[in-house]
Amino acid sequence: MTAAGEMRQYQVVGRKAGTDENPNPEAYRMVIFAPNPVAAKSKFWYFMRQFRKMKKTTGEILDCVELVEKNARTVKNYGIWLRYDSRSGTHNMYREYRDLKLTGAVSQLYNEMAGRHRCRPRSIQIIRTATIGAGELKRTNGAQFAQKNVRFPLPHRVHSAKRGAKALSDRTFTTVRPTTYLG
């Protein structure tokens, strides 16, 4: 699986195929992060082979639905528990991200794990995710943005795209250097 672009959240429901002895077997539901539904189903069978004695040839997918976040207009803190395989072994990890959506935080996770740990997407398994309040943050990087009085100063700005000219001017280029200090 590649983590190209934004990851999506899928709910996959599957079960073992019905037989004469057991015509209605137990169904299993998983929430899986994948770039598309095909990869989500593939990951579902990967985990079912590990946890239950079931594989794609002896089972069936009942449902595969993309889960969409209801409120994607406010920034939230997300905690993600994961395990990954490195060159030296298997490690557990907890990471925190700030994003509008959980899928955005998971996309950040895959990008950061690739950059910091050279970890491939196929070797990352997300164990649990949670929305975390500002007081529950453990990492200082996320906690500094979760304060009430956080400010983002703009030290060096250019007034407009066409400096020293009116907005509807016909001059594209100018000989005057931009003034970026507006103190």
Disulfide bonds with the S-S distance in Angstrom:
none
